[in-house]
């Protein structure tokens, strides 16, 4: 699972009470639809882009909005799907499909946040895996048909 994690800019990992400026930076730096909220190396939960945008709009109405702290407790999904970093690809796809998971946290065996894996990244990896297998099978088939 770790190899399939989306590459996250540092600004995408939000604190539990980020400033408006930090959230704006995260929203501008990446196109993620879901952001991890991290504390002491652990994922506290996930928050959707739309909910962050709405919260920033409300936070902009206070004096000195760029310095204002935003409390993410009310918009945080504190029970995201969590996967171990060494879970094999072949076990991930059925899990994402059956449970309709769009994004999950990937953690180490000690619970440290490793990254996020999205359904899109998983589907791309599965397609690449199938293409590689098919190429290998067609190469083997062409060799045997030539009599080598």
Rosetta silent file (secondary structure, phi, psi, omega in degrees, C-alpha in Angstrom):
SEQUENCE: XXXXXXXXXXXXXXXXXXXXXXXXXXXXXXXXXXXXXXXXXXXXXXXXXXXXXXXXXXXXXXXXXXXXXXXXXXXXXXXXXXXXXXXXXXXXXXXXXXXXXXXXXXXXXXXXXXXXXXXXXXXXXXXXXXXXXXXXXXXXXXXXXXXX
SCORE:     score description
SCORE:     0.000 S_00000001
   1 L     0.000  -34.388 -176.170    0.000    0.000    0.000 S_00000001
   2 H   -59.829  -38.313 -178.879    2.851    2.390    0.783 S_00000001
   3 H   -66.685  -21.527 -176.640    4.072    2.438   -2.842 S_00000001
   4 H   -93.588   -1.715 -178.230    0.605    3.524   -3.999 S_00000001
   5 L   -63.053  139.552  174.873    0.325    6.528   -1.684 S_00000001
   6 E   -66.733  143.445  176.712   -0.337    9.839   -3.379 S_00000001
   7 L   -75.127  121.982 -178.078    2.569   12.278   -3.145 S_00000001
   8 L  -110.155  130.539  170.793    1.570   14.960   -0.680 S_00000001
   9 L   -68.010  153.466 -178.133    3.203   18.365   -0.371 S_00000001
  10 H   -55.530  -34.417 -178.022    4.092   19.169    3.247 S_00000001
  11 H   -68.298  -15.497 -178.832    1.399   21.851    3.307 S_00000001
  12 H   -76.133  -20.986  178.021   -1.294   19.206    2.657 S_00000001
  13 L   -86.603  109.660 -174.349   -0.809   17.703    6.119 S_00000001
  14 E   -94.378  148.891  172.469   -2.886   19.919    8.371 S_00000001
  15 L   -80.326  169.319 -179.420   -2.646   20.462   12.115 S_00000001
  16 L   -65.557  -32.608  177.929   -5.746   20.091   14.278 S_00000001
  17 L  -130.294   73.152 -179.194   -6.041   23.895   14.558 S_00000001
  18 L   -76.015  161.506  173.741   -4.341   25.371   11.472 S_00000001
  19 E   -79.852  164.315  176.282   -4.361   29.045   10.617 S_00000001
  20 H   -58.728  -39.852 -179.982   -6.418   30.354    7.713 S_00000001
  21 H   -61.943  -41.970  179.795   -3.102   30.956    5.898 S_00000001
  22 H   -64.907  -41.325  178.816   -2.045   27.302    6.356 S_00000001
  23 H   -67.378  -42.805  177.403   -5.357   26.005    5.034 S_00000001
  24 H   -59.559  -41.418  179.051   -5.227   28.411    2.069 S_00000001
  25 H   -62.041  -44.900  179.455   -1.687   27.207    1.287 S_00000001
  26 H   -61.430  -43.487 -179.371   -2.831   23.561    1.400 S_00000001
  27 H   -65.645  -34.291 -178.896   -5.788   24.291   -0.876 S_00000001
  28 H   -80.950  -34.905 -173.884   -3.565   26.130   -3.372 S_00000001
  29 H   -74.130  -23.928 -177.112   -0.604   23.709   -3.298 S_00000001
  30 L  -146.855  162.791 -176.507   -2.479   20.568   -4.240 S_00000001
  31 L  -100.246   16.209  178.668   -5.592   19.272   -5.893 S_00000001
  32 L   -55.185  146.734  173.667   -6.477   16.768   -3.176 S_00000001
  33 L   -98.344  -13.504  179.357  -10.144   16.376   -2.399 S_00000001
  34 E  -137.826  132.900 -176.803   -9.384   15.008    1.083 S_00000001
  35 E  -116.185  138.406  175.843   -6.700   16.263    3.482 S_00000001
  36 E   -81.186  144.279  173.490   -5.140   14.423    6.427 S_00000001
  37 E  -108.755  119.019 -169.733   -5.094   16.069    9.850 S_00000001
  38 E  -117.545  139.068  172.971   -1.887   15.054   11.597 S_00000001
  39 E  -142.037  124.964  179.683   -0.704   15.374   15.194 S_00000001
  40 L    52.248   41.387  176.437    2.564   13.912   16.504 S_00000001
  41 L    79.760    0.391 -178.404    2.929   11.760   13.399 S_00000001
  42 E  -112.233  145.037  178.488   -0.526   10.222   13.719 S_00000001
  43 E   -83.403  115.962  178.018   -3.551   10.769   11.497 S_00000001
  44 E   -80.952  -22.090 -179.488   -6.374   12.224   13.578 S_00000001
  45 E   160.089 -172.104 -178.580   -8.735   12.054   10.628 S_00000001
  46 E  -125.133  149.835  177.739   -9.554   13.388    7.197 S_00000001
  47 E  -134.253  136.306 -177.687  -11.305   16.545    6.065 S_00000001
  48 E   -77.882  147.273  179.791  -12.856   17.211    2.656 S_00000001
  49 H   -53.307  -48.273 -176.465  -11.738   20.132    0.480 S_00000001
  50 H   -58.987  -41.753  179.818  -15.244   21.609    0.248 S_00000001
  51 H   -67.481  -36.026  175.910  -15.613   21.687    4.027 S_00000001
  52 H   -65.454  -44.352  179.545  -12.201   23.379    4.353 S_00000001
  53 H   -59.778  -42.832  178.675  -13.161   25.978    1.751 S_00000001
  54 H   -64.128  -40.913 -179.867  -16.405   26.711    3.616 S_00000001
  55 H   -66.686  -38.995  178.039  -14.558   27.003    6.931 S_00000001
  56 H   -64.185  -40.910  177.694  -11.963   29.378    5.428 S_00000001
  57 H   -58.381  -43.250  178.480  -14.785   31.563    4.076 S_00000001
  58 H   -68.570  -38.810 -179.769  -16.248   31.813    7.577 S_00000001
  59 H   -68.868  -21.722 -179.843  -12.798   32.395    9.119 S_00000001
  60 L   -71.882  -13.808 -177.856  -12.166   35.265    6.714 S_00000001
  61 L   -83.816   -6.880 -179.359  -14.873   37.305    8.462 S_00000001
  62 L   -90.884  159.663  176.420  -12.834   37.678   11.686 S_00000001
  63 L   -62.207  141.179  179.714  -10.265   40.414   12.343 S_00000001
  64 L    53.076   59.723 -171.215   -6.787   39.499   11.031 S_00000001
  65 L   -62.405  -31.413 -177.847   -8.062   36.377    9.227 S_00000001
  66 L   -65.928  -27.426  179.215   -4.695   35.042    8.038 S_00000001
  67 L   -90.219  -17.004 -176.522   -3.583   34.621   11.673 S_00000001
  68 L   -61.092  138.888  176.689   -6.931   33.223   12.882 S_00000001
  69 E   -90.187  140.694  178.720   -6.879   29.590   13.963 S_00000001
  70 L  -108.280  130.899  176.950   -9.495   27.231   12.569 S_00000001
  71 L   -92.131  116.937 -175.909  -10.837   24.397   14.688 S_00000001
  72 L   -89.232   -0.547 -176.784  -11.302   21.360   12.444 S_00000001
  73 H   -52.383  -42.782 -173.675  -13.109   19.229   15.067 S_00000001
  74 H   -74.626  -18.998 -177.525  -16.579   19.855   13.664 S_00000001
  75 H  -113.943    4.162 -174.798  -15.669   18.952   10.064 S_00000001
  76 L   -87.536  130.114  170.849  -13.162   16.162   10.731 S_00000001
  77 E   -84.867  103.510 -173.886  -13.912   12.537    9.856 S_00000001
  78 L   -85.699    2.140  179.160  -12.262   10.957   12.895 S_00000001
  79 L  -130.679   60.001  179.690  -12.786    7.377   11.705 S_00000001
  80 L   -73.439  160.030  173.306  -11.234    7.171    8.230 S_00000001
  81 L   -64.250  135.005 -176.517  -10.457    3.859    6.595 S_00000001
  82 E  -127.182  134.379 -178.915   -6.947    2.895    7.648 S_00000001
  83 E  -124.921  148.070  174.708   -4.622    0.433    5.930 S_00000001
  84 E   -78.392  146.135 -174.446   -1.257   -0.972    6.920 S_00000001
  85 L   -62.254  -23.688 -177.274    1.628    0.094    4.697 S_00000001
  86 L   -99.403   12.402  178.259    2.542   -3.486    3.748 S_00000001
  87 L   -67.932  131.055 -177.028   -0.961   -4.546    2.617 S_00000001
  88 L   -72.988  150.770 -179.690   -0.717   -6.082   -0.886 S_00000001
  89 H   -53.362  -42.784 -175.906   -2.384   -4.505   -3.912 S_00000001
  90 H   -64.243  -20.424  176.475   -4.530   -7.556   -4.603 S_00000001
  91 H   -90.367  -22.447 -176.295   -6.240   -7.142   -1.208 S_00000001
  92 H   -73.437  -46.371 -173.944   -6.758   -3.389   -1.575 S_00000001
  93 H   -58.565  -48.825  177.628   -8.889   -3.244   -4.714 S_00000001
  94 H   -61.220  -36.055  179.128  -11.742   -5.491   -3.440 S_00000001
  95 H   -62.848  -48.588  179.345  -11.728   -3.563   -0.159 S_00000001
  96 H   -63.402  -39.470 -177.071  -12.040   -0.181   -1.893 S_00000001
  97 H   -69.941  -50.555 -176.291  -14.699   -1.523   -4.279 S_00000001
  98 H   -65.752  -37.557 -176.527  -16.933   -3.303   -1.765 S_00000001
  99 H   -95.895    0.853  179.689  -16.851   -0.521    0.810 S_00000001
 100 L    56.026   44.285  179.565  -16.956    2.319   -1.747 S_00000001
 101 L   -81.042  133.437  176.254  -13.812    3.877   -0.277 S_00000001
 102 L   -99.330  -32.094  179.293  -12.501    6.954   -2.111 S_00000001
 103 E  -153.525  146.651  178.776   -9.443    7.582    0.081 S_00000001
 104 E  -140.188  153.007  174.759   -7.782    5.850    3.029 S_00000001
 105 E   -81.594  139.953  173.806   -4.962    6.591    5.465 S_00000001
 106 E  -110.128  128.759 -177.318   -1.921    4.377    5.220 S_00000001
 107 E  -128.169  158.865  174.980   -0.107    3.799    8.513 S_00000001
 108 L   -78.613  174.786  179.375    2.925    1.880    9.728 S_00000001
 109 L   -65.873  -16.413  177.069    2.594   -1.049   12.122 S_00000001
 110 L   -95.602    0.828  177.778    3.185    1.457   14.962 S_00000001
 111 L    91.725    3.690  178.507    0.357    3.735   13.766 S_00000001
 112 L   -71.582  137.953  178.540    2.562    6.457   12.242 S_00000001
 113 E   -65.476  128.840  178.660    0.986    8.247    9.276 S_00000001
 114 E  -106.702  -40.422 -179.589    2.614    7.141    6.001 S_00000001
 115 E   167.502 -170.995  177.278    0.311    8.741    3.440 S_00000001
 116 E  -114.743  143.876  173.220   -3.018    8.652    1.647 S_00000001
 117 E  -121.951  130.010 -179.090   -4.089    6.213   -0.995 S_00000001
 118 E  -103.763  158.678  176.815   -6.900    7.160   -3.343 S_00000001
 119 H   -59.394  -39.651 -179.926   -9.176    4.927   -5.360 S_00000001
 120 H   -59.899  -44.943  178.987   -7.808    6.569   -8.538 S_00000001
 121 H   -63.828  -38.113  179.721   -4.210    5.644   -7.632 S_00000001
 122 H   -66.667  -43.213  178.388   -5.322    2.121   -6.833 S_00000001
 123 H   -64.341  -42.774  177.154   -7.174    1.700  -10.128 S_00000001
 124 H   -59.316  -43.125  179.874   -4.156    3.055  -12.060 S_00000001
 125 H   -65.327  -40.981  178.786   -1.881    0.559  -10.282 S_00000001
 126 H   -63.978  -43.095  177.786   -4.262   -2.318  -10.996 S_00000001
 127 H   -62.438  -43.469  178.481   -4.444   -1.380  -14.700 S_00000001
 128 H   -62.134  -41.855  179.465   -0.648   -1.139  -14.890 S_00000001
 129 H   -62.138  -44.548  179.087   -0.354   -4.525  -13.152 S_00000001
 130 H   -64.844  -42.412  178.953   -2.779   -6.143  -15.634 S_00000001
 131 H   -61.513  -41.708  179.534   -1.001   -4.569  -18.641 S_00000001
 132 H   -63.147  -42.822  178.779    2.344   -5.876  -17.385 S_00000001
 133 H   -64.116  -43.389 -179.543    0.914   -9.367  -16.955 S_00000001
 134 H   -64.832  -39.226  177.111   -0.690   -9.310  -20.408 S_00000001
 135 H   -62.603  -41.576  178.748    2.564   -8.151  -22.026 S_00000001
 136 H   -63.919  -39.545  179.115    4.389  -10.998  -20.300 S_00000001
 137 H   -69.950  -38.894 -179.633    1.823  -13.511  -21.496 S_00000001
 138 H   -71.053  -33.519  175.890    1.880  -12.219  -25.088 S_00000001
 139 H   -64.947  -42.472  179.307    5.691  -12.327  -25.114 S_00000001
 140 H   -66.018  -38.473 -179.933    5.612  -15.920  -23.909 S_00000001
 141 H   -67.811  -38.858 -179.251    2.957  -16.794  -26.498 S_00000001
 142 H   -71.305  -31.451  178.534    4.903  -15.274  -29.386 S_00000001
 143 H   -67.355  -45.186 -177.531    8.061  -17.110  -28.368 S_00000001
 144 H   -70.409  -30.393  179.545    6.367  -20.485  -28.316 S_00000001
 145 H   -72.293  -24.115  176.862    4.597  -19.883  -31.648 S_00000001
 146 L   -81.801   -9.014  179.910    7.977  -19.169  -33.263 S_00000001
 147 L    84.792   11.764  178.970    9.219  -22.483  -31.987 S_00000001
 148 L   -88.847    0.000    0.000   11.947  -21.026  -29.762 S_00000001
